[in-house]
């Protein structure tokens, strides 16, 4: 009994599953040819550099900031954050098995598939937090709170945005699982219908699955965060005919994420805070180098042969042009 529903019908049973009509792949229709997309991404993925000065110590700091979508960014930012997120989900997730194929859980997977054109789907993602406030209010009226939520966006092969959500709640509900399909279902029909009313946003197709094991949740995170956010450098320069469906989705996803200035995944809920980012403009009295001083500092780096150190694995160059620098790999 697949646990999916369509927003434009009245829900009566979990037996009904209405999928969106398949569309012909649009691939890279916004570009005159495939090389245009490659050139766009090559340009967008070039790293940029941040230059700071600490007046108290007379110290300079030049920081290499890799762009999202590159393998370097994935290594230094995504993987580290993923480990913290996985640990937090693992700690908050509660699954109590009461039989061979049923038990209690406090977490669900949601998949939103938008039934609109490509650009409209990404506009919906852009404003999705505002729409999802309705869901939070509906949950609160029924005594639920979202302890931790994760929203991951990816591109379908058609180019449309596709949202995956993992939500950890403060209350249990019963689930059953079909191990042959590797899929969970809300055990009680009344509970399922309640979830439909809560999560229905009238945007397309939604799929609701209970989480029935810790490994299932962590595999979900790995699939949609790790695989989806790995660098695409290895795909640039490859002929379009040699790309797999997964490759096409990664390239399209990165293109639309950049165009709409969206994050690939975001965290919400009352226990969402994982860590505190460092603000280089304010922490430890660091200030941004500008004007002639910045020009002098860049000239000094070029004199060392480090005017463009992209690809050298250098994280930062710290020190003073007068006293020498320390290169950090």
C-alpha positions in Angstrom: 0.0 0.0 0.0 2.0 3.0 -1.2 1.7 6.0 1.1 1.4 8.8 -1.4 -1.3 11.3 -2.1 -2.2 13.9 -4.7 -3.1 17.4 -3.5 -6.0 17.8 -6.0 -8.1 14.9 -4.8 -9.9 14.0 -1.6 -8.0 11.5 0.4 -9.9 8.4 1.5 -7.2 5.7 1.7 -3.5 5.0 1.6 -4.2 2.6 -1.3 -4.6 5.6 -3.6 -1.3 6.9 -5.1 -1.6 9.5 -7.8 1.7 10.3 -9.4 2.5 13.5 -11.4 2.3 13.0 -15.2 5.7 12.4 -16.7 7.2 15.2 -18.7 9.7 15.1 -21.5 13.2 16.0 -20.2 14.1 19.6 -20.8 17.7 19.1 -19.9 19.5 22.4 -20.7 16.8 24.1 -22.7 17.8 27.5 -21.2 21.1 27.3 -23.1 21.7 27.4 -26.8 24.1 24.4 -26.4 25.6 22.3 -23.7 28.9 24.1 -23.7 27.1 27.3 -22.6 26.1 25.6 -19.4 29.6 24.3 -18.8 31.1 27.7 -19.4 28.6 29.3 -17.0 29.4 26.8 -14.3 33.2 27.0 -14.9 32.9 30.8 -14.4 30.7 30.5 -11.3 32.9 27.9 -9.6 36.0 30.0 -9.6 37.1 30.6 -6.0 37.3 34.1 -4.5 39.6 35.5 -1.8 38.9 37.4 1.4 41.6 39.6 2.8 41.5 40.8 6.4 43.7 42.8 8.8 43.9 42.7 12.6 45.1 46.2 13.8 45.9 44.9 17.3 48.6 42.5 16.1 49.4 44.0 12.8 48.5 40.7 11.2 47.1 40.0 7.7 44.9 37.1 6.7 44.1 36.1 3.1 41.5 33.3 3.0 40.7 31.2 0.0 36.9 30.8 -0.2 35.9 27.9 -2.6 32.6 28.2 -4.3 29.7 25.9 -3.5 29.4 23.1 -6.0 33.2 22.4 -6.0 34.9 19.4 -4.5 36.9 21.7 -2.3 33.8 23.3 -0.8 32.3 19.9 -0.3 35.4 18.7 1.6 35.9 21.7 3.9 32.2 22.6 4.6 29.6 20.1 3.6 31.2 16.9 5.0 32.0 18.5 8.3 28.5 19.9 8.7 27.0 16.6 7.6 28.8 14.7 10.4 27.3 17.0 13.0 23.8 16.8 11.4 23.9 13.0 11.2 24.9 12.8 14.9 22.1 15.1 15.9 19.5 13.2 13.9 20.7 9.9 15.3 20.3 11.3 18.8 16.8 12.7 18.3 15.4 9.8 16.3 13.3 7.3 18.3 12.1 4.0 16.9 10.5 1.4 19.1 9.8 -1.9 17.3 6.9 -3.8 18.7 6.6 -6.6 16.1 8.2 -8.0 13.0 6.8 -5.2 10.8 5.4 -2.5 13.0 6.3 -0.2 15.9 6.4 3.4 17.0 8.5 6.3 15.5 8.7 10.0 15.8 10.1 10.8 12.4 8.9 11.0 8.8 10.2 11.5 5.3 8.3 13.9 3.0 8.8 14.4 -0.7 7.2 17.4 -2.5 6.9 17.1 -6.3 5.7 20.3 -7.8 3.2 20.3 -10.7 4.2 23.4 -12.6 6.9 24.5 -15.0 10.6 24.5 -14.3 11.1 28.1 -13.3 7.9 28.2 -11.2 9.1 25.2 -9.2 12.3 26.9 -8.2 10.4 30.0 -7.3 8.3 27.9 -5.0 11.4 26.6 -3.4 12.7 30.1 -3.0 9.5 31.0 -0.9 9.0 27.6 0.6 9.8 28.6 4.2 6.9 31.0 4.2 4.5 28.4 2.8 5.8 25.8 5.4 4.8 28.2 8.2 1.3 26.9 7.6 2.4 23.4 8.3 4.1 24.4 11.5 0.9 26.1 12.8 -1.2 23.0 11.9 1.3 20.8 13.8 1.2 23.1 16.8 -2.7 23.0 16.9 -2.5 19.3 17.1 0.2 19.3 19.8 3.2 18.5 17.6 6.5 20.4 17.4 9.3 19.9 14.9 12.4 19.1 17.0 14.6 19.0 13.9 13.8 19.3 10.2 16.0 19.0 7.2 15.0 20.2 3.7 17.0 19.2 0.7 16.4 20.4 -2.9 17.4 18.6 -6.0 16.6 18.9 -9.7 14.6 16.3 -11.5 15.7 15.2 -15.0 13.1 17.6 -16.3 14.8 20.4 -14.5 12.0 21.0 -12.0 12.8 21.3 -8.4 12.1 18.4 -6.1 12.0 18.7 -2.2 12.9 16.1 0.3 12.3 16.7 3.9 13.2 14.7 7.0 11.2 15.7 10.1 11.7 14.6 13.7 8.6 15.3 15.9 8.1 15.4 19.6 5.4 12.6 19.6 5.3 9.0 18.5 3.0 7.5 15.9 2.6 3.9 14.8 4.2 2.7 11.6 4.3 -0.5 9.6 7.0 -1.6 7.2 7.1 -3.6 4.0 10.6 -5.0 4.1 10.4 -6.4 0.5 9.9 -2.8 -0.7 12.1 -1.2 1.9 9.4 1.3 2.7 7.4 2.4 5.7 3.8 3.3 6.0 1.7 5.1 8.6 -0.1 2.2 10.3 -3.4 3.9 11.2 -5.4 5.3 8.3 -6.8 8.1 10.6 -3.2 9.2 11.4 -2.2 9.1 7.8 -5.2 11.3 6.8 -4.3 13.8 9.6 -0.7 14.0 8.2 -2.1 14.7 4.7 -4.2 17.6 6.1 -1.1 18.9 7.9 1.4 18.7 5.1 -0.8 19.5 2.1 0.3 22.8 0.6 -1.6 22.5 -2.7 1.5 22.5 -4.9 1.6 19.0 -6.4 2.3 15.5 -5.2 3.4 14.6 -1.7 4.8 11.3 -0.4 4.8 10.5 3.3 6.9 7.7 4.8 7.6 7.0 8.4 11.2 6.4 9.4 11.5 2.9 10.8 15.3 2.6 11.5 18.3 4.8 12.3 20.2 3.4 9.3 17.3 4.3 7.0 17.5 7.9 8.2 21.3 8.2 7.9 21.2 6.6 4.4 18.6 9.2 3.4 20.9 12.0 4.6 23.9 10.5 2.7 21.9 10.1 -0.5 20.5 13.5 -0.8 23.1 15.6 0.9 26.4 13.9 0.2 25.8 12.6 -3.3 23.8 15.7 -4.4 26.4 18.2 -3.2 29.7 16.7 -4.4 31.7 18.8 -6.7 30.8 18.9 -10.4 34.3 19.6 -11.8 34.5 16.1 -13.1 31.4 16.7 -15.2 32.6 19.9 -16.8 34.2 19.3 -20.2 32.4 15.9 -20.6 30.3 15.5 -23.7 26.5 15.6 -23.0 25.9 12.2 -24.4 28.3 10.6 -21.9 26.5 12.0 -18.8 24.2 9.8 -16.8 20.8 10.9 -15.5 22.3 11.5 -12.1 25.0 13.7 -13.7 22.4 15.8 -15.5 20.4 16.3 -12.3 23.5 17.4 -10.5 24.4 20.0 -13.2 20.9 21.3 -13.5 20.5 21.4 -9.7 23.6 23.4 -9.2 22.7 25.8 -12.1 19.3 26.6 -10.6 20.6 26.8 -7.0 23.1 29.4 -8.2 20.6 31.3 -10.3 18.0 31.5 -7.5 20.6 31.9 -4.8 19.4 28.9 -2.8 21.0 26.5 -0.4 21.1 22.8 -1.3 19.9 21.9 2.2 18.6 23.8 5.2 17.9 23.0 8.8 14.9 24.1 10.8 13.0 23.1 14.0 13.4 24.1 17.7 16.7 22.2 18.0 18.1 23.3 14.7 21.3 25.0 15.8 24.4 22.9 15.1 27.3 25.3 15.4 28.2 28.9 15.3 29.9 30.3 12.2 32.8 32.7 12.6 32.3 36.2 11.3 35.7 37.3 10.1 34.5 40.9 9.9 33.8 41.1 13.7 35.5 38.2 15.5 38.8 39.1 17.1 38.6 42.6 15.7 39.4 41.5 12.1 38.5 44.1 9.5 38.2 43.7 5.7 41.2 45.1 3.7 40.2 47.6 1.1 41.6 50.2 -1.3 45.3 50.8 -1.7 46.2 48.4 1.2 44.4 45.6 -0.5 46.2 46.3 -3.8 49.5 46.3 -1.9 48.7 43.0 -0.3 47.7 41.4 -3.5 50.8 42.7 -5.2 52.9 41.1 -2.5 51.2 37.7 -3.0 51.8 37.9 -6.7 55.5 38.5 -5.9 55.5 35.2 -4.1 54.0 33.5 -7.1 50.7 33.1 -5.2 48.6 35.6 -7.2 46.3 32.7 -8.1 46.6 29.7 -5.8 43.3 28.0 -6.8 43.8 24.3 -6.9 46.9 24.3 -4.7 45.0 23.1 -1.7 45.8 26.3 0.2 43.2 27.2 2.8 44.7 30.5 3.9 47.8 32.7 3.8 48.4 34.5 7.1 51.0 36.9 8.1 52.5 40.4 7.2 54.0 41.5 4.0 56.8 43.0 6.1 57.5 39.9 8.3 56.6 37.1 5.9 53.6 34.8 5.7 52.5 31.4 6.9 50.9 29.3 4.2 48.3 26.9 5.6 47.4 23.8 3.5 
